[in-house]
Amino acid sequence: MKYLVLIPDGMADEPVAALNHKTPMEAAHKPMMDLLCSKALSGHVLNVPKGMVPESDTANMAILSFDPKIYSHGRSPLEAVSMGIEMAPDETAYRCNVCTISDDNLPYEDKIMLDHSADEITTVEADELIKALDAALGNEVRKFHTGISYRHCLIWKDGDEHYDFSRPHDIIGRCIRDYLPAEDNGGAEFRALMKASYDILNHHPVNEARRARGLKPANTAWLWSPGKKPQLPNFKEKWGVDGTVISAVDLIKGIGLCAGMTSIDVEGATGNVHTNYDGKAQAAIKAFSEGADFVYVHVEGPDECGHRAEVENKVISIEKIDGLILKPVYEYLKASGEAFKILVLPDHPTPLAIRTHSPSPVPFFLYDSQHEVVGIDSFTEAEAGKTGVYIPEGHTLLSHMIEK
């Protein structure tokens, strides 16, 4: 038995006026998803436990069967693992976005968060900025590490792992004053570092070159999601299958690596709508052909489009996932002659209207090549809801898929 789990990150949404009051899932032409869900178990699942922040680490841990209430302690240490950073027990990891805030004469605190991703800055450009930050602000207790695009990491010896930071993608278009770490509750050093980063980055040559090309500058660092070195159960020991993770996002790679799974990097995989869809499909097929039992393919595009309020691109990303990833992997599995199951679901919604994650349940379908059933007509939020199937704890979903 082979198992494919496909995660179109943030795909679930709400009706959008620009799409004639359809959701992106309803508007997208996705014949492969619609075909499979017509023969599959469908319903809704809650991946983010009530009371927890709807972050991708929480949701993807749940899908991979790890109870977030036990194992979710911040995304940054998972990203650090993926980046090959060896964390000591007394070190705390922080996500360090390079963001765009307004470039004006107002005090730093009164600037506006314009883009949490700085126009999805390239990794090559961001690497220069992170090196500049480390040269100016790094020392014997803290060090900046380059990740991918706008997503980077700060390791801080004896850093506060419990500080409650604001998430930059939650405050787009807002003045940052009320969202900066507060000086009177343990956040003074974090606030000072973020403020200092603006002076270092705003007129850095990389950002001046970006302005000349009509792109947003990555002119501030934004810290959030702290955590200590993670510990996850071994996936193979738990389920008895060899698991592989394919993602452009360090967080997802880190979850897989911490669980003892293989992580495959795909050239040209960007984490946005312009990713290498075909490369991810071929990597999944190759993994199966080389003995992997379980392949987890995560595609960030719909989520980034949700954050950036890109309606058309969100629809396009869903269509490309359907045609360029799901279709060829399904056809390979079908031609292999071996029984297989396919699970498709977003980790969480990222509604275009709010430009951030929602903790709401998400639609799923589970296709079994050996036991086709009467399913739903189209893989959408509303159609999945009509089945009455609801799984309240996302970390139990995989038990419906894997045969032990």
Contacts in CASP RR format, 6 or more apart in sequence:
PFRMAT RR
TARGET T0000
AUTHOR 0000-0000-0000
METHOD contacts of the structure
MODEL  1
MKYLVLIPDGMADEPVAALNHKTPMEAAHKPMMDLLCSKALSGHVLNVPK
GMVPESDTANMAILSFDPKIYSHGRSPLEAVSMGIEMAPDETAYRCNVCT
ISDDNLPYEDKIMLDHSADEITTVEADELIKALDAALGNEVRKFHTGISY
RHCLIWKDGDEHYDFSRPHDIIGRCIRDYLPAEDNGGAEFRALMKASYDI
LNHHPVNEARRARGLKPANTAWLWSPGKKPQLPNFKEKWGVDGTVISAVD
LIKGIGLCAGMTSIDVEGATGNVHTNYDGKAQAAIKAFSEGADFVYVHVE
GPDECGHRAEVENKVISIEKIDGLILKPVYEYLKASGEAFKILVLPDHPT
PLAIRTHSPSPVPFFLYDSQHEVVGIDSFTEAEAGKTGVYIPEGHTLLSH
MIEK
1 293 0 8 1.000
1 338 0 8 1.000
1 339 0 8 1.000
1 340 0 8 1.000
1 341 0 8 1.000
1 403 0 8 1.000
2 288 0 8 1.000
2 293 0 8 1.000
2 294 0 8 1.000
2 295 0 8 1.000
2 333 0 8 1.000
2 336 0 8 1.000
2 338 0 8 1.000
2 339 0 8 1.000
2 340 0 8 1.000
2 341 0 8 1.000
3 241 0 8 1.000
3 293 0 8 1.000
3 294 0 8 1.000
3 295 0 8 1.000
3 340 0 8 1.000
3 341 0 8 1.000
3 342 0 8 1.000
3 343 0 8 1.000
3 401 0 8 1.000
3 402 0 8 1.000
4 284 0 8 1.000
4 295 0 8 1.000
4 297 0 8 1.000
4 329 0 8 1.000
4 330 0 8 1.000
4 333 0 8 1.000
4 340 0 8 1.000
4 341 0 8 1.000
4 342 0 8 1.000
4 343 0 8 1.000
5 63 0 8 1.000
5 294 0 8 1.000
5 295 0 8 1.000
5 296 0 8 1.000
5 297 0 8 1.000
5 342 0 8 1.000
5 343 0 8 1.000
5 344 0 8 1.000
5 401 0 8 1.000
6 297 0 8 1.000
6 299 0 8 1.000
6 321 0 8 1.000
6 325 0 8 1.000
6 326 0 8 1.000
6 329 0 8 1.000
6 342 0 8 1.000
6 343 0 8 1.000
6 344 0 8 1.000
7 60 0 8 1.000
7 63 0 8 1.000
7 296 0 8 1.000
7 297 0 8 1.000
7 298 0 8 1.000
7 299 0 8 1.000
7 345 0 8 1.000
7 346 0 8 1.000
7 347 0 8 1.000
8 299 0 8 1.000
8 301 0 8 1.000
8 302 0 8 1.000
8 317 0 8 1.000
8 318 0 8 1.000
8 321 0 8 1.000
8 344 0 8 1.000
8 346 0 8 1.000
9 56 0 8 1.000
9 249 0 8 1.000
9 298 0 8 1.000
9 299 0 8 1.000
9 300 0 8 1.000
9 301 0 8 1.000
9 302 0 8 1.000
9 303 0 8 1.000
9 346 0 8 1.000
9 347 0 8 1.000
9 350 0 8 1.000
10 302 0 8 1.000
10 303 0 8 1.000
10 306 0 8 1.000
10 346 0 8 1.000
10 347 0 8 1.000
10 348 0 8 1.000
10 349 0 8 1.000
10 350 0 8 1.000
10 357 0 8 1.000
11 24 0 8 1.000
11 25 0 8 1.000
11 302 0 8 1.000
11 303 0 8 1.000
11 314 0 8 1.000
11 318 0 8 1.000
11 346 0 8 1.000
11 349 0 8 1.000
11 350 0 8 1.000
11 362 0 8 1.000
12 23 0 8 1.000
12 25 0 8 1.000
12 346 0 8 1.000
12 348 0 8 1.000
12 349 0 8 1.000
12 350 0 8 1.000
12 358 0 8 1.000
12 360 0 8 1.000
12 362 0 8 1.000
12 363 0 8 1.000
12 381 0 8 1.000
13 23 0 8 1.000
13 24 0 8 1.000
13 25 0 8 1.000
13 306 0 8 1.000
13 314 0 8 1.000
13 349 0 8 1.000
13 350 0 8 1.000
13 351 0 8 1.000
13 352 0 8 1.000
13 381 0 8 1.000
14 23 0 8 1.000
14 349 0 8 1.000
14 351 0 8 1.000
14 352 0 8 1.000
14 353 0 8 1.000
15 21 0 8 1.000
15 22 0 8 1.000
15 23 0 8 1.000
15 26 0 8 1.000
16 22 0 8 1.000
16 23 0 8 1.000
16 24 0 8 1.000
16 27 0 8 1.000
16 311 0 8 1.000
16 352 0 8 1.000
16 353 0 8 1.000
18 311 0 8 1.000
19 26 0 8 1.000
19 27 0 8 1.000
19 311 0 8 1.000
19 315 0 8 1.000
20 27 0 8 1.000
23 380 0 8 1.000
23 381 0 8 1.000
23 382 0 8 1.000
24 302 0 8 1.000
24 311 0 8 1.000
24 314 0 8 1.000
24 315 0 8 1.000
24 318 0 8 1.000
24 352 0 8 1.000
25 318 0 8 1.000
25 363 0 8 1.000
25 379 0 8 1.000
25 380 0 8 1.000
25 381 0 8 1.000
26 378 0 8 1.000
26 380 0 8 1.000
26 381 0 8 1.000
26 382 0 8 1.000
27 315 0 8 1.000
28 315 0 8 1.000
28 318 0 8 1.000
28 319 0 8 1.000
28 322 0 8 1.000
29 319 0 8 1.000
29 322 0 8 1.000
30 318 0 8 1.000
30 319 0 8 1.000
30 321 0 8 1.000
30 322 0 8 1.000
30 323 0 8 1.000
30 379 0 8 1.000
31 322 0 8 1.000
31 323 0 8 1.000
32 322 0 8 1.000
32 323 0 8 1.000
32 326 0 8 1.000
32 327 0 8 1.000
32 330 0 8 1.000
33 322 0 8 1.000
33 326 0 8 1.000
33 344 0 8 1.000
33 365 0 8 1.000
33 379 0 8 1.000
34 377 0 8 1.000
34 378 0 8 1.000
34 379 0 8 1.000
36 326 0 8 1.000
36 330 0 8 1.000
36 342 0 8 1.000
36 344 0 8 1.000
36 365 0 8 1.000
36 367 0 8 1.000
36 379 0 8 1.000
37 344 0 8 1.000
37 365 0 8 1.000
37 367 0 8 1.000
37 375 0 8 1.000
37 376 0 8 1.000
37 378 0 8 1.000
37 379 0 8 1.000
37 383 0 8 1.000
37 384 0 8 1.000
38 374 0 8 1.000
38 375 0 8 1.000
38 376 0 8 1.000
38 377 0 8 1.000
39 367 0 8 1.000
39 372 0 8 1.000
39 373 0 8 1.000
39 374 0 8 1.000
39 375 0 8 1.000
40 342 0 8 1.000
40 365 0 8 1.000
40 366 0 8 1.000
40 367 0 8 1.000
40 368 0 8 1.000
40 372 0 8 1.000
40 373 0 8 1.000
40 375 0 8 1.000
41 365 0 8 1.000
41 366 0 8 1.000
41 368 0 8 1.000
41 373 0 8 1.000
41 375 0 8 1.000
41 389 0 8 1.000
41 400 0 8 1.000
42 363 0 8 1.000
42 364 0 8 1.000
42 365 0 8 1.000
42 366 0 8 1.000
42 375 0 8 1.000
42 376 0 8 1.000
42 379 0 8 1.000
42 383 0 8 1.000
42 384 0 8 1.000
42 385 0 8 1.000
42 387 0 8 1.000
42 389 0 8 1.000
43 363 0 8 1.000
43 364 0 8 1.000
43 365 0 8 1.000
43 384 0 8 1.000
43 385 0 8 1.000
43 387 0 8 1.000
43 388 0 8 1.000
43 389 0 8 1.000
43 390 0 8 1.000
43 391 0 8 1.000
44 361 0 8 1.000
44 362 0 8 1.000
44 363 0 8 1.000
44 364 0 8 1.000
44 384 0 8 1.000
44 385 0 8 1.000
44 388 0 8 1.000
44 389 0 8 1.000
44 390 0 8 1.000
44 391 0 8 1.000
45 345 0 8 1.000
45 361 0 8 1.000
45 362 0 8 1.000
45 364 0 8 1.000
45 390 0 8 1.000
45 391 0 8 1.000
45 394 0 8 1.000
45 397 0 8 1.000
46 360 0 8 1.000
46 361 0 8 1.000
46 362 0 8 1.000
46 390 0 8 1.000
46 391 0 8 1.000
46 392 0 8 1.000
46 393 0 8 1.000
46 394 0 8 1.000
47 58 0 8 1.000
47 59 0 8 1.000
47 60 0 8 1.000
47 62 0 8 1.000
47 63 0 8 1.000
47 347 0 8 1.000
47 348 0 8 1.000
47 361 0 8 1.000
47 362 0 8 1.000
47 394 0 8 1.000
48 54 0 8 1.000
48 55 0 8 1.000
48 58 0 8 1.000
48 59 0 8 1.000
48 62 0 8 1.000
48 68 0 8 1.000
48 348 0 8 1.000
48 359 0 8 1.000
49 58 0 8 1.000
49 62 0 8 1.000
49 68 0 8 1.000
49 69 0 8 1.000
49 393 0 8 1.000
50 359 0 8 1.000
51 359 0 8 1.000
52 58 0 8 1.000
52 68 0 8 1.000
52 69 0 8 1.000
52 72 0 8 1.000
52 359 0 8 1.000
53 167 0 8 1.000
53 359 0 8 1.000
54 348 0 8 1.000
54 357 0 8 1.000
54 358 0 8 1.000
54 359 0 8 1.000
55 72 0 8 1.000
55 74 0 8 1.000
55 75 0 8 1.000
55 167 0 8 1.000
55 225 0 8 1.000
55 357 0 8 1.000
56 75 0 8 1.000
56 249 0 8 1.000
56 251 0 8 1.000
56 252 0 8 1.000
56 303 0 8 1.000
56 347 0 8 1.000
56 348 0 8 1.000
56 357 0 8 1.000
57 68 0 8 1.000
57 72 0 8 1.000
57 74 0 8 1.000
57 75 0 8 1.000
57 78 0 8 1.000
57 225 0 8 1.000
57 251 0 8 1.000
57 255 0 8 1.000
58 68 0 8 1.000
58 72 0 8 1.000
59 68 0 8 1.000
59 347 0 8 1.000
59 348 0 8 1.000
60 251 0 8 1.000
60 252 0 8 1.000
60 255 0 8 1.000
60 298 0 8 1.000
60 347 0 8 1.000
61 67 0 8 1.000
61 68 0 8 1.000
61 71 0 8 1.000
61 72 0 8 1.000
61 232 0 8 1.000
61 255 0 8 1.000
61 395 0 8 1.000
62 68 0 8 1.000
62 393 0 8 1.000
62 394 0 8 1.000
62 395 0 8 1.000
62 397 0 8 1.000
63 345 0 8 1.000
63 347 0 8 1.000
63 394 0 8 1.000
63 395 0 8 1.000
63 397 0 8 1.000
63 398 0 8 1.000
64 235 0 8 1.000
64 255 0 8 1.000
64 256 0 8 1.000
64 259 0 8 1.000
64 296 0 8 1.000
64 398 0 8 1.000
65 238 0 8 1.000
65 239 0 8 1.000
65 395 0 8 1.000
65 396 0 8 1.000
65 397 0 8 1.000
65 398 0 8 1.000
65 399 0 8 1.000
66 232 0 8 1.000
66 233 0 8 1.000
66 255 0 8 1.000
66 259 0 8 1.000
66 395 0 8 1.000
67 393 0 8 1.000
67 395 0 8 1.000
68 395 0 8 1.000
71 230 0 8 1.000
71 231 0 8 1.000
71 232 0 8 1.000
73 161 0 8 1.000
73 227 0 8 1.000
73 228 0 8 1.000
73 230 0 8 1.000
74 225 0 8 1.000
74 226 0 8 1.000
74 227 0 8 1.000
75 95 0 8 1.000
75 225 0 8 1.000
75 251 0 8 1.000
76 93 0 8 1.000
76 94 0 8 1.000
76 95 0 8 1.000
76 153 0 8 1.000
76 225 0 8 1.000
76 226 0 8 1.000
76 227 0 8 1.000
77 87 0 8 1.000
77 92 0 8 1.000
77 93 0 8 1.000
77 227 0 8 1.000
77 228 0 8 1.000
77 229 0 8 1.000
77 230 0 8 1.000
78 230 0 8 1.000
78 250 0 8 1.000
78 251 0 8 1.000
78 254 0 8 1.000
78 255 0 8 1.000
78 258 0 8 1.000
79 93 0 8 1.000
79 95 0 8 1.000
79 147 0 8 1.000
79 151 0 8 1.000
79 153 0 8 1.000
79 250 0 8 1.000
79 251 0 8 1.000
79 254 0 8 1.000
80 87 0 8 1.000
80 93 0 8 1.000
80 145 0 8 1.000
80 153 0 8 1.000
80 155 0 8 1.000
80 229 0 8 1.000
81 87 0 8 1.000
81 229 0 8 1.000
81 230 0 8 1.000
81 253 0 8 1.000
81 254 0 8 1.000
81 257 0 8 1.000
81 258 0 8 1.000
82 250 0 8 1.000
82 251 0 8 1.000
82 252 0 8 1.000
82 253 0 8 1.000
82 254 0 8 1.000
82 257 0 8 1.000
82 263 0 8 1.000
83 145 0 8 1.000
83 147 0 8 1.000
83 153 0 8 1.000
83 250 0 8 1.000
85 93 0 8 1.000
85 145 0 8 1.000
85 153 0 8 1.000
85 155 0 8 1.000
87 93 0 8 1.000
87 155 0 8 1.000
87 228 0 8 1.000
87 229 0 8 1.000
88 157 0 8 1.000
88 229 0 8 1.000
89 228 0 8 1.000
89 229 0 8 1.000
90 157 0 8 1.000
90 158 0 8 1.000
91 155 0 8 1.000
91 156 0 8 1.000
91 157 0 8 1.000
91 158 0 8 1.000
91 159 0 8 1.000
91 228 0 8 1.000
91 229 0 8 1.000
92 155 0 8 1.000
92 156 0 8 1.000
92 157 0 8 1.000
92 158 0 8 1.000
92 159 0 8 1.000
92 160 0 8 1.000
92 161 0 8 1.000
92 226 0 8 1.000
92 227 0 8 1.000
92 228 0 8 1.000
93 153 0 8 1.000
93 154 0 8 1.000
93 155 0 8 1.000
93 156 0 8 1.000
93 226 0 8 1.000
93 227 0 8 1.000
93 228 0 8 1.000
93 229 0 8 1.000
94 153 0 8 1.000
94 154 0 8 1.000
94 155 0 8 1.000
94 156 0 8 1.000
94 165 0 8 1.000
94 223 0 8 1.000
94 224 0 8 1.000
94 225 0 8 1.000
94 226 0 8 1.000
94 227 0 8 1.000
95 151 0 8 1.000
95 152 0 8 1.000
95 153 0 8 1.000
95 223 0 8 1.000
95 224 0 8 1.000
95 225 0 8 1.000
96 130 0 8 1.000
96 133 0 8 1.000
96 144 0 8 1.000
96 152 0 8 1.000
96 153 0 8 1.000
96 154 0 8 1.000
96 221 0 8 1.000
96 222 0 8 1.000
96 223 0 8 1.000
97 116 0 8 1.000
97 117 0 8 1.000
97 150 0 8 1.000
97 151 0 8 1.000
97 152 0 8 1.000
97 168 0 8 1.000
97 221 0 8 1.000
97 222 0 8 1.000
97 224 0 8 1.000
98 118 0 8 1.000
98 121 0 8 1.000
98 126 0 8 1.000
98 129 0 8 1.000
98 130 0 8 1.000
98 150 0 8 1.000
98 152 0 8 1.000
98 201 0 8 1.000
98 218 0 8 1.000
98 220 0 8 1.000
98 221 0 8 1.000
98 222 0 8 1.000
99 113 0 8 1.000
99 114 0 8 1.000
99 115 0 8 1.000
99 116 0 8 1.000
99 117 0 8 1.000
99 118 0 8 1.000
99 150 0 8 1.000
99 168 0 8 1.000
99 218 0 8 1.000
99 219 0 8 1.000
99 220 0 8 1.000
99 221 0 8 1.000
99 222 0 8 1.000
100 113 0 8 1.000
100 114 0 8 1.000
100 115 0 8 1.000
100 118 0 8 1.000
100 119 0 8 1.000
100 216 0 8 1.000
100 217 0 8 1.000
100 218 0 8 1.000
100 219 0 8 1.000
100 220 0 8 1.000
101 111 0 8 1.000
101 112 0 8 1.000
101 113 0 8 1.000
101 114 0 8 1.000
101 176 0 8 1.000
101 198 0 8 1.000
101 219 0 8 1.000
101 220 0 8 1.000
102 111 0 8 1.000
102 112 0 8 1.000
102 114 0 8 1.000
103 202 0 8 1.000
103 217 0 8 1.000
103 219 0 8 1.000
104 111 0 8 1.000
108 176 0 8 1.000
108 195 0 8 1.000
108 198 0 8 1.000
109 175 0 8 1.000
109 176 0 8 1.000
109 177 0 8 1.000
109 180 0 8 1.000
109 195 0 8 1.000
110 175 0 8 1.000
110 176 0 8 1.000
110 177 0 8 1.000
111 175 0 8 1.000
111 176 0 8 1.000
111 198 0 8 1.000
112 173 0 8 1.000
112 174 0 8 1.000
112 175 0 8 1.000
112 176 0 8 1.000
113 168 0 8 1.000
113 171 0 8 1.000
113 172 0 8 1.000
113 173 0 8 1.000
113 174 0 8 1.000
113 176 0 8 1.000
113 179 0 8 1.000
114 172 0 8 1.000
114 173 0 8 1.000
114 216 0 8 1.000
115 172 0 8 1.000
115 216 0 8 1.000
115 308 0 8 1.000
116 150 0 8 1.000
116 168 0 8 1.000
116 169 0 8 1.000
116 172 0 8 1.000
116 222 0 8 1.000
116 307 0 8 1.000
117 149 0 8 1.000
117 150 0 8 1.000
117 304 0 8 1.000
117 307 0 8 1.000
117 308 0 8 1.000
118 150 0 8 1.000
118 210 0 8 1.000
118 215 0 8 1.000
118 216 0 8 1.000
118 217 0 8 1.000
118 218 0 8 1.000
118 219 0 8 1.000
119 210 0 8 1.000
119 215 0 8 1.000
119 216 0 8 1.000
120 149 0 8 1.000
120 150 0 8 1.000
120 270 0 8 1.000
120 272 0 8 1.000
120 304 0 8 1.000
121 149 0 8 1.000
121 150 0 8 1.000
121 210 0 8 1.000
121 215 0 8 1.000
121 218 0 8 1.000
122 149 0 8 1.000
123 146 0 8 1.000
123 147 0 8 1.000
123 148 0 8 1.000
123 149 0 8 1.000
125 206 0 8 1.000
125 210 0 8 1.000
125 218 0 8 1.000
126 146 0 8 1.000
126 147 0 8 1.000
126 149 0 8 1.000
126 150 0 8 1.000
126 152 0 8 1.000
126 218 0 8 1.000
127 146 0 8 1.000
128 204 0 8 1.000
128 205 0 8 1.000
128 206 0 8 1.000
129 201 0 8 1.000
129 204 0 8 1.000
129 206 0 8 1.000
129 207 0 8 1.000
129 218 0 8 1.000
130 144 0 8 1.000
130 145 0 8 1.000
130 146 0 8 1.000
130 147 0 8 1.000
130 152 0 8 1.000
131 144 0 8 1.000
131 146 0 8 1.000
132 200 0 8 1.000
132 201 0 8 1.000
132 204 0 8 1.000
133 144 0 8 1.000
133 197 0 8 1.000
133 200 0 8 1.000
133 201 0 8 1.000
133 221 0 8 1.000
134 143 0 8 1.000
134 144 0 8 1.000
136 196 0 8 1.000
136 200 0 8 1.000
137 144 0 8 1.000
137 193 0 8 1.000
137 196 0 8 1.000
137 197 0 8 1.000
137 200 0 8 1.000
138 144 0 8 1.000
140 157 0 8 1.000
141 156 0 8 1.000
141 157 0 8 1.000
141 158 0 8 1.000
142 154 0 8 1.000
142 155 0 8 1.000
142 156 0 8 1.000
142 157 0 8 1.000
143 154 0 8 1.000
143 155 0 8 1.000
144 152 0 8 1.000
144 153 0 8 1.000
144 154 0 8 1.000
145 152 0 8 1.000
145 153 0 8 1.000
145 154 0 8 1.000
145 155 0 8 1.000
146 152 0 8 1.000
147 153 0 8 1.000
147 250 0 8 1.000
148 248 0 8 1.000
148 249 0 8 1.000
148 250 0 8 1.000
148 271 0 8 1.000
149 270 0 8 1.000
149 271 0 8 1.000
149 272 0 8 1.000
150 218 0 8 1.000
151 249 0 8 1.000
151 250 0 8 1.000
151 251 0 8 1.000
154 221 0 8 1.000
154 223 0 8 1.000
159 226 0 8 1.000
160 186 0 8 1.000
160 187 0 8 1.000
160 226 0 8 1.000
161 226 0 8 1.000
161 227 0 8 1.000
161 228 0 8 1.000
162 226 0 8 1.000
163 181 0 8 1.000
163 186 0 8 1.000
163 187 0 8 1.000
163 190 0 8 1.000
163 226 0 8 1.000
165 181 0 8 1.000
165 190 0 8 1.000
165 223 0 8 1.000
165 224 0 8 1.000
165 225 0 8 1.000
165 226 0 8 1.000
166 179 0 8 1.000
166 180 0 8 1.000
166 224 0 8 1.000
167 224 0 8 1.000
167 225 0 8 1.000
167 356 0 8 1.000
168 222 0 8 1.000
168 224 0 8 1.000
169 307 0 8 1.000
169 355 0 8 1.000
169 356 0 8 1.000
170 356 0 8 1.000
171 179 0 8 1.000
172 307 0 8 1.000
172 355 0 8 1.000
180 191 0 8 1.000
180 194 0 8 1.000
181 187 0 8 1.000
181 188 0 8 1.000
181 190 0 8 1.000
181 191 0 8 1.000
181 194 0 8 1.000
181 223 0 8 1.000
182 191 0 8 1.000
183 191 0 8 1.000
190 223 0 8 1.000
193 221 0 8 1.000
193 223 0 8 1.000
194 220 0 8 1.000
194 221 0 8 1.000
194 222 0 8 1.000
194 223 0 8 1.000
197 220 0 8 1.000
197 221 0 8 1.000
198 219 0 8 1.000
198 220 0 8 1.000
201 207 0 8 1.000
201 217 0 8 1.000
201 218 0 8 1.000
201 219 0 8 1.000
201 220 0 8 1.000
201 221 0 8 1.000
202 217 0 8 1.000
202 219 0 8 1.000
202 220 0 8 1.000
206 218 0 8 1.000
207 217 0 8 1.000
207 218 0 8 1.000
207 219 0 8 1.000
208 217 0 8 1.000
210 216 0 8 1.000
210 217 0 8 1.000
210 218 0 8 1.000
211 217 0 8 1.000
230 258 0 8 1.000
231 258 0 8 1.000
232 255 0 8 1.000
232 256 0 8 1.000
232 258 0 8 1.000
232 259 0 8 1.000
232 260 0 8 1.000
233 259 0 8 1.000
234 259 0 8 1.000
234 260 0 8 1.000
235 241 0 8 1.000
235 243 0 8 1.000
235 256 0 8 1.000
235 259 0 8 1.000
235 260 0 8 1.000
235 261 0 8 1.000
235 294 0 8 1.000
236 242 0 8 1.000
236 243 0 8 1.000
236 260 0 8 1.000
236 261 0 8 1.000
239 294 0 8 1.000
239 398 0 8 1.000
239 402 0 8 1.000
239 404 0 8 1.000
240 293 0 8 1.000
240 404 0 8 1.000
241 293 0 8 1.000
241 294 0 8 1.000
241 402 0 8 1.000
242 262 0 8 1.000
242 291 0 8 1.000
242 292 0 8 1.000
242 293 0 8 1.000
242 294 0 8 1.000
243 261 0 8 1.000
243 262 0 8 1.000
243 292 0 8 1.000
243 293 0 8 1.000
243 294 0 8 1.000
243 295 0 8 1.000
243 296 0 8 1.000
244 261 0 8 1.000
244 262 0 8 1.000
244 263 0 8 1.000
244 264 0 8 1.000
244 284 0 8 1.000
244 287 0 8 1.000
244 292 0 8 1.000
244 294 0 8 1.000
244 295 0 8 1.000
244 296 0 8 1.000
245 252 0 8 1.000
245 253 0 8 1.000
245 255 0 8 1.000
245 256 0 8 1.000
245 257 0 8 1.000
245 261 0 8 1.000
245 262 0 8 1.000
245 263 0 8 1.000
245 264 0 8 1.000
245 296 0 8 1.000
245 298 0 8 1.000
246 263 0 8 1.000
246 264 0 8 1.000
246 266 0 8 1.000
246 280 0 8 1.000
246 283 0 8 1.000
246 284 0 8 1.000
246 287 0 8 1.000
246 295 0 8 1.000
246 296 0 8 1.000
246 297 0 8 1.000
246 298 0 8 1.000
247 253 0 8 1.000
247 263 0 8 1.000
247 269 0 8 1.000
247 296 0 8 1.000
247 297 0 8 1.000
247 298 0 8 1.000
247 299 0 8 1.000
247 300 0 8 1.000
248 266 0 8 1.000
248 268 0 8 1.000
248 269 0 8 1.000
248 270 0 8 1.000
248 271 0 8 1.000
248 275 0 8 1.000
248 300 0 8 1.000
249 271 0 8 1.000
249 298 0 8 1.000
249 300 0 8 1.000
252 296 0 8 1.000
252 298 0 8 1.000
253 263 0 8 1.000
253 265 0 8 1.000
254 263 0 8 1.000
256 263 0 8 1.000
256 296 0 8 1.000
257 263 0 8 1.000
261 296 0 8 1.000
262 287 0 8 1.000
262 292 0 8 1.000
264 283 0 8 1.000
264 287 0 8 1.000
266 276 0 8 1.000
266 279 0 8 1.000
266 280 0 8 1.000
266 283 0 8 1.000
267 276 0 8 1.000
267 279 0 8 1.000
268 275 0 8 1.000
268 276 0 8 1.000
268 279 0 8 1.000
269 275 0 8 1.000
269 276 0 8 1.000
269 279 0 8 1.000
269 280 0 8 1.000
270 276 0 8 1.000
271 299 0 8 1.000
271 300 0 8 1.000
271 301 0 8 1.000
271 304 0 8 1.000
272 300 0 8 1.000
272 301 0 8 1.000
272 304 0 8 1.000
272 305 0 8 1.000
273 301 0 8 1.000
273 304 0 8 1.000
273 305 0 8 1.000
273 310 0 8 1.000
273 313 0 8 1.000
273 314 0 8 1.000
273 316 0 8 1.000
273 317 0 8 1.000
273 320 0 8 1.000
275 299 0 8 1.000
275 300 0 8 1.000
275 301 0 8 1.000
277 299 0 8 1.000
277 320 0 8 1.000
277 321 0 8 1.000
277 323 0 8 1.000
277 324 0 8 1.000
277 325 0 8 1.000
278 324 0 8 1.000
278 325 0 8 1.000
278 328 0 8 1.000
280 297 0 8 1.000
280 299 0 8 1.000
280 325 0 8 1.000
281 324 0 8 1.000
281 325 0 8 1.000
281 328 0 8 1.000
281 329 0 8 1.000
282 328 0 8 1.000
284 295 0 8 1.000
284 297 0 8 1.000
284 325 0 8 1.000
284 329 0 8 1.000
285 328 0 8 1.000
285 329 0 8 1.000
285 332 0 8 1.000
287 295 0 8 1.000
288 295 0 8 1.000
288 329 0 8 1.000
288 332 0 8 1.000
288 333 0 8 1.000
288 336 0 8 1.000
294 402 0 8 1.000
297 325 0 8 1.000
297 329 0 8 1.000
299 317 0 8 1.000
299 321 0 8 1.000
299 325 0 8 1.000
301 314 0 8 1.000
301 317 0 8 1.000
302 314 0 8 1.000
302 317 0 8 1.000
302 318 0 8 1.000
302 321 0 8 1.000
302 346 0 8 1.000
302 350 0 8 1.000
303 350 0 8 1.000
303 357 0 8 1.000
305 311 0 8 1.000
305 313 0 8 1.000
305 314 0 8 1.000
305 317 0 8 1.000
305 352 0 8 1.000
306 314 0 8 1.000
306 350 0 8 1.000
306 351 0 8 1.000
306 352 0 8 1.000
306 355 0 8 1.000
307 350 0 8 1.000
307 355 0 8 1.000
307 356 0 8 1.000
308 355 0 8 1.000
309 352 0 8 1.000
309 355 0 8 1.000
310 352 0 8 1.000
311 352 0 8 1.000
314 352 0 8 1.000
326 342 0 8 1.000
326 344 0 8 1.000
330 342 0 8 1.000
333 340 0 8 1.000
333 342 0 8 1.000
333 369 0 8 1.000
334 340 0 8 1.000
334 369 0 8 1.000
339 369 0 8 1.000
339 370 0 8 1.000
340 369 0 8 1.000
341 366 0 8 1.000
341 367 0 8 1.000
341 368 0 8 1.000
341 369 0 8 1.000
341 401 0 8 1.000
342 366 0 8 1.000
342 367 0 8 1.000
343 364 0 8 1.000
343 365 0 8 1.000
343 366 0 8 1.000
343 367 0 8 1.000
343 397 0 8 1.000
343 398 0 8 1.000
343 401 0 8 1.000
344 364 0 8 1.000
344 365 0 8 1.000
344 367 0 8 1.000
344 379 0 8 1.000
345 362 0 8 1.000
345 363 0 8 1.000
345 364 0 8 1.000
345 365 0 8 1.000
345 397 0 8 1.000
346 362 0 8 1.000
346 363 0 8 1.000
347 362 0 8 1.000
348 357 0 8 1.000
348 358 0 8 1.000
348 359 0 8 1.000
348 360 0 8 1.000
348 362 0 8 1.000
349 357 0 8 1.000
349 358 0 8 1.000
349 360 0 8 1.000
349 362 0 8 1.000
350 356 0 8 1.000
350 357 0 8 1.000
350 358 0 8 1.000
351 358 0 8 1.000
361 390 0 8 1.000
362 381 0 8 1.000
363 379 0 8 1.000
363 380 0 8 1.000
363 381 0 8 1.000
363 383 0 8 1.000
363 384 0 8 1.000
363 385 0 8 1.000
364 384 0 8 1.000
364 397 0 8 1.000
365 375 0 8 1.000
365 376 0 8 1.000
365 379 0 8 1.000
365 384 0 8 1.000
366 400 0 8 1.000
366 401 0 8 1.000
375 387 0 8 1.000
376 383 0 8 1.000
376 384 0 8 1.000
376 386 0 8 1.000
376 387 0 8 1.000
377 383 0 8 1.000
391 397 0 8 1.000
391 400 0 8 1.000
END
